Amino acid sequence: MRTVPLNDLVLVDAPICYGILMPGKHVPDGVPVVKVRDYERHQIDSSVLLRTSEEIDRQYARSRLRGGDILVSIRGTTGRVAVAPDGLGGANITQDSARVRVPPEHRQYVYHMLRSPFVQRQIESHTIGQAVQGINIASVRKLEIPWFRDERRDAIVRVHDAADRAVDVLRQLMLSKRALKRGLMQDLLTGRRRFPTHSGSGAWKEIALGQLLERVLRPIQWNDAKEYRLLSIRRRNGGAFHRETKVGRDIKTKSLFTVRTGDFIISRMQAVHGAMAHVEPVFDGYQVSGMYLVLRPKKPERIRTAFLHYASGLREMYRNVMESCHGVHIEKMTFDPKRFMMKRVLVPPTLEEQDRIVNVLRALDDEVAQLQALCDAYEKQRRGLMQRLLLGDLVLPESSPNAPALAHA
């Protein structure tokens, strides 16, 4: 397989370079600046970009973008790749990205090659640093790009463009499902929309959390001789998950709480970010650190904590959390459990209605999870396909139906 340095493919008047060191505060009418986080999924959403001042932008005129420029992340998270859309002409980038401008006829091929395992391994091997990792521009310029004859390059582009379109369709479907869920949550969890079978069961009531839940106040002490199964909570109502930890090293307190099915747990440190969840049966008997608030239903016949788990994603619950915190900076706020337990939540009158709402939202979660798994499978298949193409294990038809068979590289 023949390779060429990436630097040999770029346009002479646009050398590979990084961008703005310090873009400063957001300027509403300023110049858009693309950060690495803006192309996590290989696509750039221009509506959410930071904008810098024209004065700062002028100092980095060399790194301004044109539509079709390729971006490669070189600092922090290295190896992300995206193509700037036409509408971003005149925008800029930060020091964490490298701009790669190649002739239009090579753009899609170079884009796919930069995402290939062959080039990603090179990026990984040249990434250095401890606290903040990165790859320098000189190493980016030396990246070896597999190079085949025109027909083979065209065939590779067709295959991977098709794979990207399939993944894009799945991701758009996921976004639609998530938007549907957000709308249903706001309607179903506030009583605005009710199922016909439950509309006659009585009105929803606002009830103080302290009347529904009680705190678990007796922790156990960490014993180095024992093995514990620790839980953590994802931010933004993401649910609980098993936490891999080294015994005694990764928790800030030696106190632990054992949780039971149906408990409602809150991270005191991350409550302002929606880190609240109920305990599923699979996690019965697990432990959480003393930095968590563990709440247990006082009267199980009145509340399902799975309902509260979904309700914790509402604006109303977020307001309750914020009003229960002290402090100015959101990352250093102190959560007050007593104040939180005084807050009131809107609750359906029957467990049956709560269960019905939970089941609808869970079904949407399951659909999103299945779509995500399918996206991941497509992406894994795409990487494997690229590897086979580069090694010559797979022969693709050329663009013309009457063209001769492709030779192996």
Summary of the structure (lengths in Angstrom):
residues: 409
radius of gyration: 26.5
end to end distance: 5.3
largest distance: 77.6
contacts: 1203
relative contact order: 0.12
helix: 40%
strand: 19%
